[in-house]
Amino acid sequence: MVENAAVTKRNNSKIHARKFLATPEDRAWLERKKAEEAELKMVAKARKFI
């Protein structure tokens, strides 16, 4: 029973990701989000270095 719930949850998240990335606006949002995360990682590395 628990295994089936985990499988269902995983499949639902894959379906959601496909629906989410189907529109150009959402793709643009994802690109911005990735850029922000990369920038935050750079800042964190810089703080460690200093």
PyMOL Python script that loads the backbone (N, CA, C, O; Angstrom):
from pymol import cmd

cmd.read_pdbstr("""\
ATOM      1  N   MET A   1       0.826  -1.201   0.000  1.00  0.00           N
ATOM      2  CA  MET A   1       0.000   0.000   0.000  1.00  0.00           C
ATOM      3  C   MET A   1       0.866   1.258   0.000  1.00  0.00           C
ATOM      4  O   MET A   1       0.630   2.179  -0.781  1.00  0.00           O
ATOM      5  N   VAL A   2       1.858   1.291   0.870  1.00  0.00           N
ATOM      6  CA  VAL A   2       2.733   2.466   0.949  1.00  0.00           C
ATOM      7  C   VAL A   2       3.505   2.636  -0.355  1.00  0.00           C
ATOM      8  O   VAL A   2       3.677   3.751  -0.846  1.00  0.00           O
ATOM      9  N   GLU A   3       3.966   1.525  -0.904  1.00  0.00           N
ATOM     10  CA  GLU A   3       4.732   1.586  -2.151  1.00  0.00           C
ATOM     11  C   GLU A   3       3.882   2.182  -3.274  1.00  0.00           C
ATOM     12  O   GLU A   3       4.372   2.992  -4.061  1.00  0.00           O
ATOM     13  N   ASN A   4       2.622   1.787  -3.349  1.00  0.00           N
ATOM     14  CA  ASN A   4       1.736   2.320  -4.383  1.00  0.00           C
ATOM     15  C   ASN A   4       1.540   3.822  -4.224  1.00  0.00           C
ATOM     16  O   ASN A   4       1.480   4.545  -5.219  1.00  0.00           O
ATOM     17  N   ALA A   5       1.442   4.292  -3.008  1.00  0.00           N
ATOM     18  CA  ALA A   5       1.277   5.728  -2.764  1.00  0.00           C
ATOM     19  C   ALA A   5       2.508   6.485  -3.242  1.00  0.00           C
ATOM     20  O   ALA A   5       2.391   7.562  -3.827  1.00  0.00           O
ATOM     21  N   ALA A   6       3.682   5.925  -2.996  1.00  0.00           N
ATOM     22  CA  ALA A   6       4.922   6.576  -3.425  1.00  0.00           C
ATOM     23  C   ALA A   6       4.998   6.632  -4.948  1.00  0.00           C
ATOM     24  O   ALA A   6       5.405   7.643  -5.521  1.00  0.00           O
ATOM     25  N   VAL A   7       4.608   5.554  -5.589  1.00  0.00           N
ATOM     26  CA  VAL A   7       4.622   5.506  -7.057  1.00  0.00           C
ATOM     27  C   VAL A   7       3.645   6.531  -7.628  1.00  0.00           C
ATOM     28  O   VAL A   7       3.965   7.239  -8.583  1.00  0.00           O
ATOM     29  N   THR A   8       2.471   6.603  -7.046  1.00  0.00           N
ATOM     30  CA  THR A   8       1.456   7.560  -7.505  1.00  0.00           C
ATOM     31  C   THR A   8       1.961   8.989  -7.349  1.00  0.00           C
ATOM     32  O   THR A   8       1.795   9.812  -8.249  1.00  0.00           O
ATOM     33  N   LYS A   9       2.570   9.279  -6.222  1.00  0.00           N
ATOM     34  CA  LYS A   9       3.082  10.624  -5.970  1.00  0.00           C
ATOM     35  C   LYS A   9       4.162  10.987  -6.991  1.00  0.00           C
ATOM     36  O   LYS A   9       4.179  12.102  -7.514  1.00  0.00           O
ATOM     37  N   ARG A  10       5.053  10.050  -7.269  1.00  0.00           N
ATOM     38  CA  ARG A  10       6.132  10.293  -8.227  1.00  0.00           C
ATOM     39  C   ARG A  10       5.560  10.533  -9.626  1.00  0.00           C
ATOM     40  O   ARG A  10       5.993  11.447 -10.328  1.00  0.00           O
ATOM     41  N   ASN A  11       4.601   9.724 -10.024  1.00  0.00           N
ATOM     42  CA  ASN A  11       3.983   9.891 -11.342  1.00  0.00           C
ATOM     43  C   ASN A  11       3.253  11.225 -11.448  1.00  0.00           C
ATOM     44  O   ASN A  11       3.332  11.901 -12.473  1.00  0.00           O
ATOM     45  N   ASN A  12       2.545  11.599 -10.393  1.00  0.00           N
ATOM     46  CA  ASN A  12       1.824  12.871 -10.405  1.00  0.00           C
ATOM     47  C   ASN A  12       2.780  14.044 -10.540  1.00  0.00           C
ATOM     48  O   ASN A  12       2.477  15.011 -11.240  1.00  0.00           O
ATOM     49  N   SER A  13       3.930  13.974  -9.881  1.00  0.00           N
ATOM     50  CA  SER A  13       4.881  15.075  -9.983  1.00  0.00           C
ATOM     51  C   SER A  13       5.456  15.161 -11.390  1.00  0.00           C
ATOM     52  O   SER A  13       5.716  16.260 -11.881  1.00  0.00           O
ATOM     53  N   LYS A  14       5.661  14.021 -12.047  1.00  0.00           N
ATOM     54  CA  LYS A  14       6.153  14.032 -13.433  1.00  0.00           C
ATOM     55  C   LYS A  14       5.111  14.645 -14.360  1.00  0.00           C
ATOM     56  O   LYS A  14       5.444  15.436 -15.241  1.00  0.00           O
ATOM     57  N   ILE A  15       3.854  14.278 -14.160  1.00  0.00           N
ATOM     58  CA  ILE A  15       2.769  14.817 -14.982  1.00  0.00           C
ATOM     59  C   ILE A  15       2.670  16.321 -14.774  1.00  0.00           C
ATOM     60  O   ILE A  15       2.520  17.074 -15.736  1.00  0.00           O
ATOM     61  N   HIS A  16       2.753  16.756 -13.535  1.00  0.00           N
ATOM     62  CA  HIS A  16       2.681  18.186 -13.239  1.00  0.00           C
ATOM     63  C   HIS A  16       3.824  18.937 -13.917  1.00  0.00           C
ATOM     64  O   HIS A  16       3.617  20.017 -14.471  1.00  0.00           O
ATOM     65  N   ALA A  17       5.025  18.371 -13.874  1.00  0.00           N
ATOM     66  CA  ALA A  17       6.177  19.025 -14.493  1.00  0.00           C
ATOM     67  C   ALA A  17       5.960  19.171 -15.997  1.00  0.00           C
ATOM     68  O   ALA A  17       6.288  20.211 -16.569  1.00  0.00           O
ATOM     69  N   ARG A  18       5.419  18.154 -16.634  1.00  0.00           N
ATOM     70  CA  ARG A  18       5.165  18.240 -18.078  1.00  0.00           C
ATOM     71  C   ARG A  18       4.128  19.309 -18.385  1.00  0.00           C
ATOM     72  O   ARG A  18       4.285  20.062 -19.346  1.00  0.00           O
ATOM     73  N   LYS A  19       3.077  19.386 -17.590  1.00  0.00           N
ATOM     74  CA  LYS A  19       2.040  20.403 -17.805  1.00  0.00           C
ATOM     75  C   LYS A  19       2.620  21.795 -17.562  1.00  0.00           C
ATOM     76  O   LYS A  19       2.338  22.732 -18.309  1.00  0.00           O
ATOM     77  N   PHE A  20       3.423  21.922 -16.522  1.00  0.00           N
ATOM     78  CA  PHE A  20       3.990  23.212 -16.140  1.00  0.00           C
ATOM     79  C   PHE A  20       4.899  23.747 -17.238  1.00  0.00           C
ATOM     80  O   PHE A  20       4.864  24.937 -17.549  1.00  0.00           O
ATOM     81  N   LEU A  21       5.713  22.872 -17.826  1.00  0.00           N
ATOM     82  CA  LEU A  21       6.675  23.315 -18.829  1.00  0.00           C
ATOM     83  C   LEU A  21       6.069  23.433 -20.223  1.00  0.00           C
ATOM     84  O   LEU A  21       6.776  23.733 -21.184  1.00  0.00           O
ATOM     85  N   ALA A  22       4.770  23.201 -20.337  1.00  0.00           N
ATOM     86  CA  ALA A  22       4.115  23.246 -21.639  1.00  0.00           C
ATOM     87  C   ALA A  22       3.922  24.679 -22.124  1.00  0.00           C
ATOM     88  O   ALA A  22       3.807  24.906 -23.328  1.00  0.00           O
ATOM     89  N   THR A  23       3.884  25.645 -21.216  1.00  0.00           N
ATOM     90  CA  THR A  23       3.632  27.025 -21.633  1.00  0.00           C
ATOM     91  C   THR A  23       4.928  27.828 -21.644  1.00  0.00           C
ATOM     92  O   THR A  23       5.801  27.608 -20.804  1.00  0.00           O
ATOM     93  N   PRO A  24       5.061  28.756 -22.588  1.00  0.00           N
ATOM     94  CA  PRO A  24       6.287  29.570 -22.684  1.00  0.00           C
ATOM     95  C   PRO A  24       6.540  30.420 -21.429  1.00  0.00           C
ATOM     96  O   PRO A  24       7.688  30.628 -21.036  1.00  0.00           O
ATOM     97  N   GLU A  25       5.463  30.907 -20.808  1.00  0.00           N
ATOM     98  CA  GLU A  25       5.629  31.745 -19.617  1.00  0.00           C
ATOM     99  C   GLU A  25       6.283  30.954 -18.494  1.00  0.00           C
ATOM    100  O   GLU A  25       7.153  31.460 -17.784  1.00  0.00           O
ATOM    101  N   ASP A  26       5.855  29.715 -18.345  1.00  0.00           N
ATOM    102  CA  ASP A  26       6.416  28.888 -17.278  1.00  0.00           C
ATOM    103  C   ASP A  26       7.860  28.517 -17.570  1.00  0.00           C
ATOM    104  O   ASP A  26       8.674  28.421 -16.651  1.00  0.00           O
ATOM    105  N   ARG A  27       8.184  28.307 -18.835  1.00  0.00           N
ATOM    106  CA  ARG A  27       9.583  28.029 -19.191  1.00  0.00           C
ATOM    107  C   ARG A  27      10.455  29.232 -18.856  1.00  0.00           C
ATOM    108  O   ARG A  27      11.560  29.080 -18.334  1.00  0.00           O
ATOM    109  N   ALA A  28       9.955  30.428 -19.158  1.00  0.00           N
ATOM    110  CA  ALA A  28      10.701  31.647 -18.866  1.00  0.00           C
ATOM    111  C   ALA A  28      10.892  31.806 -17.361  1.00  0.00           C
ATOM    112  O   ALA A  28      11.966  32.194 -16.901  1.00  0.00           O
ATOM    113  N   TRP A  29       9.848  31.504 -16.603  1.00  0.00           N
ATOM    114  CA  TRP A  29       9.941  31.591 -15.150  1.00  0.00           C
ATOM    115  C   TRP A  29      11.006  30.639 -14.625  1.00  0.00           C
ATOM    116  O   TRP A  29      11.793  30.993 -13.748  1.00  0.00           O
ATOM    117  N   LEU A  30      11.021  29.415 -15.177  1.00  0.00           N
ATOM    118  CA  LEU A  30      11.993  28.412 -14.742  1.00  0.00           C
ATOM    119  C   LEU A  30      13.417  28.869 -15.050  1.00  0.00           C
ATOM    120  O   LEU A  30      14.318  28.674 -14.234  1.00  0.00           O
ATOM    121  N   GLU A  31      13.628  29.467 -16.204  1.00  0.00           N
ATOM    122  CA  GLU A  31      14.961  29.987 -16.554  1.00  0.00           C
ATOM    123  C   GLU A  31      15.393  31.074 -15.570  1.00  0.00           C
ATOM    124  O   GLU A  31      16.538  31.093 -15.118  1.00  0.00           O
ATOM    125  N   ARG A  32      14.468  31.978 -15.242  1.00  0.00           N
ATOM    126  CA  ARG A  32      14.797  33.033 -14.265  1.00  0.00           C
ATOM    127  C   ARG A  32      15.150  32.422 -12.920  1.00  0.00           C
ATOM    128  O   ARG A  32      16.105  32.844 -12.268  1.00  0.00           O
ATOM    129  N   LYS A  33      14.380  31.431 -12.510  1.00  0.00           N
ATOM    130  CA  LYS A  33      14.600  30.780 -11.220  1.00  0.00           C
ATOM    131  C   LYS A  33      15.973  30.113 -11.181  1.00  0.00           C
ATOM    132  O   LYS A  33      16.692  30.220 -10.189  1.00  0.00           O
ATOM    133  N   LYS A  34      16.332  29.426 -12.267  1.00  0.00           N
ATOM    134  CA  LYS A  34      17.645  28.769 -12.335  1.00  0.00           C
ATOM    135  C   LYS A  34      18.760  29.802 -12.277  1.00  0.00           C
ATOM    136  O   LYS A  34      19.774  29.582 -11.614  1.00  0.00           O
ATOM    137  N   ALA A  35      18.585  30.930 -12.965  1.00  0.00           N
ATOM    138  CA  ALA A  35      19.592  31.983 -12.951  1.00  0.00           C
ATOM    139  C   ALA A  35      19.748  32.550 -11.545  1.00  0.00           C
ATOM    140  O   ALA A  35      20.867  32.790 -11.092  1.00  0.00           O
ATOM    141  N   GLU A  36      18.632  32.765 -10.854  1.00  0.00           N
ATOM    142  CA  GLU A  36      18.695  33.277  -9.481  1.00  0.00           C
ATOM    143  C   GLU A  36      19.413  32.298  -8.566  1.00  0.00           C
ATOM    144  O   GLU A  36      20.224  32.706  -7.735  1.00  0.00           O
ATOM    145  N   GLU A  37      19.121  31.006  -8.712  1.00  0.00           N
ATOM    146  CA  GLU A  37      19.780  29.999  -7.874  1.00  0.00           C
ATOM    147  C   GLU A  37      21.273  29.966  -8.135  1.00  0.00           C
ATOM    148  O   GLU A  37      22.064  29.845  -7.200  1.00  0.00           O
ATOM    149  N   ALA A  38      21.669  30.073  -9.401  1.00  0.00           N
ATOM    150  CA  ALA A  38      23.095  30.078  -9.742  1.00  0.00           C
ATOM    151  C   ALA A  38      23.780  31.297  -9.122  1.00  0.00           C
ATOM    152  O   ALA A  38      24.901  31.204  -8.622  1.00  0.00           O
ATOM    153  N   GLU A  39      23.094  32.435  -9.162  1.00  0.00           N
ATOM    154  CA  GLU A  39      23.648  33.659  -8.589  1.00  0.00           C
ATOM    155  C   GLU A  39      23.811  33.518  -7.072  1.00  0.00           C
ATOM    156  O   GLU A  39      24.822  33.941  -6.513  1.00  0.00           O
ATOM    157  N   LEU A  40      22.819  32.924  -6.414  1.00  0.00           N
ATOM    158  CA  LEU A  40      22.899  32.733  -4.968  1.00  0.00           C
ATOM    159  C   LEU A  40      24.040  31.781  -4.605  1.00  0.00           C
ATOM    160  O   LEU A  40      24.712  31.976  -3.593  1.00  0.00           O
ATOM    161  N   LYS A  41      24.259  30.754  -5.427  1.00  0.00           N
ATOM    162  CA  LYS A  41      25.364  29.828  -5.180  1.00  0.00           C
ATOM    163  C   LYS A  41      26.701  30.546  -5.300  1.00  0.00           C
ATOM    164  O   LYS A  41      27.613  30.307  -4.509  1.00  0.00           O
ATOM    165  N   MET A  42      26.815  31.427  -6.293  1.00  0.00           N
ATOM    166  CA  MET A  42      28.059  32.193  -6.461  1.00  0.00           C
ATOM    167  C   MET A  42      28.303  33.072  -5.244  1.00  0.00           C
ATOM    168  O   MET A  42      29.429  33.150  -4.750  1.00  0.00           O
ATOM    169  N   VAL A  43      27.273  33.726  -4.763  1.00  0.00           N
ATOM    170  CA  VAL A  43      27.394  34.600  -3.595  1.00  0.00           C
ATOM    171  C   VAL A  43      27.816  33.785  -2.373  1.00  0.00           C
ATOM    172  O   VAL A  43      28.664  34.222  -1.596  1.00  0.00           O
ATOM    173  N   ALA A  44      27.227  32.607  -2.205  1.00  0.00           N
ATOM    174  CA  ALA A  44      27.573  31.758  -1.068  1.00  0.00           C
ATOM    175  C   ALA A  44      29.043  31.321  -1.142  1.00  0.00           C
ATOM    176  O   ALA A  44      29.741  31.302  -0.129  1.00  0.00           O
ATOM    177  N   LYS A  45      29.501  30.973  -2.337  1.00  0.00           N
ATOM    178  CA  LYS A  45      30.906  30.580  -2.498  1.00  0.00           C
ATOM    179  C   LYS A  45      31.832  31.758  -2.210  1.00  0.00           C
ATOM    180  O   LYS A  45      32.883  31.597  -1.589  1.00  0.00           O
ATOM    181  N   ALA A  46      31.432  32.938  -2.666  1.00  0.00           N
ATOM    182  CA  ALA A  46      32.244  34.145  -2.436  1.00  0.00           C
ATOM    183  C   ALA A  46      32.343  34.434  -0.939  1.00  0.00           C
ATOM    184  O   ALA A  46      33.410  34.807  -0.453  1.00  0.00           O
ATOM    185  N   ARG A  47      31.258  34.268  -0.217  1.00  0.00           N
ATOM    186  CA  ARG A  47      31.277  34.514   1.222  1.00  0.00           C
ATOM    187  C   ARG A  47      32.179  33.521   1.931  1.00  0.00           C
ATOM    188  O   ARG A  47      32.875  33.887   2.878  1.00  0.00           O
ATOM    189  N   LYS A  48      32.179  32.274   1.492  1.00  0.00           N
ATOM    190  CA  LYS A  48      33.072  31.270   2.085  1.00  0.00           C
ATOM    191  C   LYS A  48      34.527  31.626   1.840  1.00  0.00           C
ATOM    192  O   LYS A  48      35.381  31.465   2.712  1.00  0.00           O
ATOM    193  N   PHE A  49      34.790  32.112   0.642  1.00  0.00           N
ATOM    194  CA  PHE A  49      36.159  32.416   0.242  1.00  0.00           C
ATOM    195  C   PHE A  49      36.727  33.607   1.002  1.00  0.00           C
ATOM    196  O   PHE A  49      37.910  33.636   1.342  1.00  0.00           O
ATOM    197  N   ILE A  50      35.867  34.586   1.265  1.00  0.00           N
ATOM    198  CA  ILE A  50      36.338  35.825   1.925  1.00  0.00           C
ATOM    199  C   ILE A  50      36.527  35.600   3.414  1.00  0.00           C
ATOM    200  O   ILE A  50      36.916  36.521   4.133  1.00  0.00           O
TER     201      ILE A  50
END
""", "prot")
cmd.dss("prot")
cmd.show_as("cartoon", "prot")
cmd.util.cbc("prot")
cmd.orient("prot")
